[in-house]
Amino acid sequence: MTPPVRLENLHKRYGRIQALGGVSLSAREGEVLGLLGHNGAGKTTLMKLVLGLTRPDSGRVEVLGRDPCGGDARGLRRRIGYLPESVGFYGELTGREVLRYFARLKGIGRGASEPLLERLGLAPAADRPVKGYSNGMRQRLGLAQALLGEPALLLLDEPTAGLDPDATRDVYSMLDELRRRGATVILSSHVLAGIERHIDQAAIIGSGRLLASGNLEELGRRAGLGVTIRAGGDWADERRLAVLAERGALVRRRSATEVELRVPGAIKLEILRVLLAFDGIRDVAVEPPSLEMLYDHYGPSTRPAEAPCATS
């Protein structure tokens, strides 16, 4: 089956600046793909190419089986939802008027806006001018317009920017729901906290290049980062910790009753057998490498500057 988004060997320059250099990537149906990298690493340029707002200098972009810059670009965009990093609306319009305006642009009935206002907690402010909204409320409104029409593909550029913890949890809950109904989501972020449990694949971008991609288990295996074992209870005297260190574990005491062990994958079972033979252990948790660890390992580079999109 052809993936909803397929990018092949994309190159894009703005003058002397290389925004993308040979990026190949795909996103499957019902998958959340996390684009991770520093601000300006090339993530937004990739989104512009998917949206058909600019063309690559070379390479191929295919979105829902079509060329996003082709003859049916308008019809294709009606099947795509997009939340830009910096969302802005006409301040004199109310939240309800904004959503009805975008619904009309997508050829969707006015009634489609009401459930989204409720779902994103904007119903009490729906008839207030947007110029009086907080940053977080404007971000929610931006997400609501992206969700109009139940898009088959959703592009979210820094979707939790300006949101409080409750609203952030709501965003991730909606991502999980979209994934369950088969939508494809591309989520761009330079903030890693919180997204790990909500993405299926990660693509780490730096200086316009794809540094690594795959699910977190694959990325951890290729990086050789092993696992983290957390063991709680009254067991960790210095002799036992020394035994674990001699076997190859990196030992860190987190508190009087919790010890963290960083363990290469090749000796994971051996360390667990030694550990579980000790009395006094009340709890053991084995965790794969975190997203932060993987990001640090693959080391995205610094930003290439963005320039205004070309048109053709």
matplotlib code that plots the C-alpha trace (Angstrom):
import matplotlib.pyplot as plt

x = [0.0, 1.3, 1.9, -0.1, 3.1, 6.2, 9.2, 12.1, 15.6, 14.4, 16.7, 15.8, 17.9, 17.2, 20.1, 23.2, 21.3, 20.6, 17.3, 17.1, 19.8, 18.6, 15.7, 13.7, 10.9, 7.4, 4.4, 2.0, -1.8, -2.9, 0.6, 1.8, 5.2, 7.3, 9.6, 12.2, 14.9, 16.0, 14.0, 14.8, 16.4, 14.3, 11.0, 8.8, 10.3, 9.3, 5.8, 5.6, 6.6, 3.9, 1.4, 2.5, 3.3, 6.7, 8.4, 11.6, 14.7, 14.9, 13.3, 9.7, 6.8, 3.7, 0.7, -2.4, -1.3, -0.9, 1.5, 0.6, 1.6, -0.4, -3.7, -5.9, -3.9, -7.0, -9.0, -6.1, -5.7, -9.4, -8.3, -5.4, -5.5, -2.6, -1.7, 1.2, 3.8, 2.6, -1.1, -3.0, -6.6, -8.6, -8.9, -12.3, -13.9, -15.2, -14.0, -17.2, -16.9, -13.3, -14.2, -17.2, -15.0, -12.4, -15.3, -16.6, -13.1, -13.0, -16.5, -17.8, -21.2, -21.2, -22.4, -19.0, -17.5, -19.7, -18.5, -14.9, -15.5, -16.9, -14.1, -11.3, -12.9, -13.7, -17.5, -17.7, -15.5, -17.0, -18.7, -15.9, -13.5, -10.3, -8.2, -9.2, -8.0, -5.0, -2.1, -3.3, -6.9, -5.6, -3.6, -6.7, -8.6, -5.8, -6.1, -9.8, -9.6, -7.0, -9.4, -12.3, -13.6, -11.9, -8.7, -7.0, -3.7, -2.9, 0.2, 0.9, 3.8, 4.6, 0.9, 1.4, 3.1, 1.5, -0.8, -1.1, -0.7, -4.4, -4.7, -1.5, -3.0, -6.1, -4.1, -2.3, -5.6, -7.0, -3.8, -4.4, -8.0, -7.1, -4.6, -7.2, -9.6, -6.8, -5.7, -2.0, -0.4, 2.9, 3.9, 6.8, 8.4, 11.6, 10.1, 10.4, 8.7, 5.3, 5.3, 7.1, 4.0, 2.0, 4.2, 4.8, 7.9, 10.5, 12.5, 15.4, 16.3, 19.4, 20.8, 18.4, 19.4, 17.6, 19.9, 17.8, 14.3, 12.3, 10.3, 11.9, 12.9, 14.7, 16.5, 17.6, 18.9, 20.9, 22.3, 23.3, 22.0, 20.6, 18.0, 17.4, 16.5, 15.0, 14.9, 13.2, 13.4, 15.8, 18.4, 21.1, 24.1, 27.6, 28.6, 25.6, 26.0, 29.7, 28.7, 26.3, 29.0, 31.5, 29.1, 28.9, 26.0, 26.3, 24.9, 23.2, 21.6, 18.5, 17.4, 17.7, 15.2, 15.7, 18.7, 18.9, 21.0, 22.0, 22.6, 23.8, 21.3, 23.7, 23.8, 20.3, 19.1, 22.3, 22.0, 18.3, 19.1, 21.7, 19.5, 16.4, 18.5, 18.9, 16.4, 14.7, 13.7, 10.1, 9.8, 11.7, 11.0, 12.8, 12.6, 13.9, 16.0, 14.0, 13.3, 15.6, 18.4, 17.9, 17.8, 21.0, 22.7, 21.9, 22.9, 20.9, 22.9, 22.1, 19.6, 19.6, 17.8, 14.4, 13.4, 10.0, 8.5, 9.0, 6.0, 5.7]
y = [0.0, 3.4, 5.5, 8.8, 10.8, 9.8, 12.1, 11.0, 12.6, 16.1, 19.0, 22.6, 25.7, 29.4, 31.2, 30.0, 28.3, 24.6, 24.0, 20.3, 18.0, 14.7, 13.9, 10.7, 9.9, 8.4, 8.4, 5.5, 5.5, 5.7, 6.7, 9.7, 10.8, 13.1, 15.5, 16.4, 19.0, 22.5, 25.5, 25.9, 22.5, 21.9, 20.7, 23.6, 23.4, 19.8, 20.7, 23.4, 20.9, 18.5, 21.3, 22.3, 25.8, 25.4, 23.0, 21.1, 21.9, 18.2, 15.0, 13.8, 14.7, 12.5, 13.2, 11.0, 9.6, 13.0, 15.8, 18.6, 21.2, 19.4, 20.3, 19.1, 20.9, 22.6, 19.4, 17.7, 20.5, 20.0, 16.6, 18.1, 19.9, 22.3, 24.1, 26.5, 27.3, 31.0, 31.0, 34.3, 35.3, 38.4, 39.9, 41.4, 38.1, 35.8, 32.3, 30.9, 33.2, 32.2, 28.5, 29.1, 31.0, 28.2, 25.7, 27.6, 27.6, 23.8, 23.4, 22.1, 23.0, 25.7, 23.1, 21.4, 24.2, 23.7, 20.2, 21.5, 24.6, 22.2, 19.7, 22.2, 24.1, 27.3, 27.2, 29.7, 32.2, 31.4, 34.7, 36.9, 38.6, 36.7, 39.7, 39.2, 35.5, 34.4, 32.7, 29.4, 30.0, 31.1, 28.0, 25.9, 27.8, 27.1, 23.4, 23.5, 24.9, 22.2, 19.5, 20.8, 18.1, 15.2, 15.4, 12.3, 14.0, 16.4, 18.6, 20.2, 22.6, 23.0, 22.3, 22.6, 26.0, 28.3, 25.6, 24.8, 21.2, 20.4, 21.7, 19.9, 16.6, 17.3, 17.8, 14.5, 12.8, 14.0, 12.8, 9.3, 9.5, 10.6, 7.7, 5.2, 6.3, 6.0, 9.5, 10.2, 12.9, 14.7, 16.5, 18.9, 19.8, 20.9, 20.2, 16.4, 16.3, 14.5, 13.4, 10.1, 8.1, 9.6, 9.0, 5.9, 7.0, 9.6, 11.5, 13.5, 16.4, 18.6, 21.1, 20.1, 16.4, 13.3, 12.1, 9.1, 7.7, 4.7, 3.7, 4.3, 0.7, 0.6, 3.9, 2.7, -0.6, 1.1, 3.6, 0.8, 2.7, -0.4, 0.0, 1.7, -0.5, 1.1, -1.0, 0.1, -1.2, -1.7, -3.8, -1.5, -1.7, -0.8, -4.5, -5.2, -2.1, -2.9, -6.4, -4.8, -2.3, -5.1, -6.9, -3.8, -1.7, 2.0, 2.6, 5.7, 6.0, 8.2, 8.0, 5.9, 3.4, 3.6, 2.8, 3.4, 1.1, 1.9, -1.4, -2.4, -4.5, -7.5, -7.9, -6.9, -10.4, -11.1, -8.0, -8.7, -12.2, -10.8, -8.1, -10.2, -12.6, -9.9, -9.8, -6.5, -5.5, -4.3, -3.1, -3.4, -1.4, -1.8, 1.2, 1.5, 4.6, 7.8, 10.1, 12.7, 10.1, 9.2, 12.9, 13.6, 10.6, 11.3, 15.0, 17.3, 20.3, 23.9, 25.8, 26.6, 29.9, 29.9, 32.2, 33.1, 30.3, 30.3, 30.0, 28.5]
z = [0.0, -0.9, 2.2, 2.5, 2.5, 0.6, 0.2, -1.9, -2.0, -1.4, -1.9, -1.3, -1.2, -0.5, -2.1, -0.4, 2.4, 2.1, 3.8, 2.9, 1.6, 0.3, 2.7, 2.1, 4.5, 4.6, 6.9, 7.0, 7.3, 11.0, 12.1, 14.1, 12.7, 15.0, 13.1, 15.8, 15.6, 16.6, 15.4, 11.7, 11.3, 8.2, 9.7, 8.5, 5.0, 4.9, 5.9, 3.2, 0.6, 1.8, 1.6, -1.9, -0.7, -2.3, -4.7, -4.1, -6.2, -6.8, -5.5, -5.3, -3.1, -3.1, -0.7, -0.6, -4.0, -5.7, -6.4, -3.9, -6.6, -9.3, -11.0, -8.1, -5.4, -4.1, -3.8, -2.1, 0.5, 1.5, 2.8, 4.8, 8.1, 9.0, 12.2, 11.5, 14.2, 14.4, 14.2, 13.5, 12.9, 12.2, 15.6, 15.2, 14.3, 17.0, 17.5, 16.0, 13.0, 12.4, 12.4, 10.1, 7.7, 7.5, 7.2, 4.2, 2.6, 2.9, 1.6, 4.9, 6.6, 9.3, 11.8, 11.8, 13.9, 17.0, 18.1, 17.8, 19.9, 22.6, 22.2, 22.6, 25.5, 23.4, 23.6, 26.5, 24.5, 21.1, 20.6, 21.9, 19.5, 18.9, 19.7, 23.4, 23.4, 25.3, 23.4, 24.5, 23.4, 19.9, 19.7, 20.5, 17.8, 15.4, 16.2, 15.8, 12.2, 11.4, 12.5, 10.4, 8.0, 9.7, 7.5, 6.2, 6.8, 9.7, 9.8, 13.2, 13.6, 17.4, 18.3, 22.1, 22.0, 24.6, 26.0, 29.7, 30.9, 30.7, 27.2, 26.2, 27.5, 25.4, 22.3, 22.8, 23.5, 20.2, 18.4, 19.9, 18.7, 15.2, 15.0, 16.0, 13.2, 10.6, 10.1, 9.4, 11.6, 11.1, 14.3, 14.3, 17.6, 19.2, 22.7, 23.4, 26.8, 26.5, 22.9, 23.3, 24.1, 21.3, 18.2, 16.2, 14.3, 14.9, 12.3, 13.7, 11.5, 11.7, 9.2, 6.6, 6.8, 8.1, 10.8, 11.9, 11.5, 12.8, 15.8, 19.2, 19.7, 16.3, 17.0, 20.4, 19.0, 16.3, 18.8, 21.2, 24.1, 25.9, 28.6, 32.0, 34.9, 38.0, 41.2, 44.4, 47.9, 50.8, 48.9, 47.6, 49.8, 48.4, 48.0, 45.8, 43.7, 43.2, 41.9, 39.3, 38.3, 37.8, 35.5, 33.2, 34.6, 35.0, 38.6, 39.8, 43.2, 42.8, 46.5, 49.6, 48.1, 44.3, 42.1, 38.3, 36.2, 32.6, 30.9, 27.4, 25.6, 25.3, 29.1, 30.0, 31.0, 33.0, 35.0, 35.7, 36.9, 39.3, 40.5, 41.1, 43.3, 45.9, 48.7, 49.7, 46.1, 46.0, 42.4, 39.1, 35.9, 32.6, 30.2, 26.6, 25.8, 26.2, 23.3, 24.9, 25.0, 21.4, 20.3, 22.2, 20.7, 17.0, 17.6, 15.3, 14.1, 14.2, 12.2, 8.5, 8.0, 6.4, 3.5, 2.0, 0.0, -3.7, -6.0, -9.4]

ax = plt.figure().add_subplot(projection="3d")
ax.plot(x, y, z, "-o")
ax.set_aspect("equal")
plt.show()
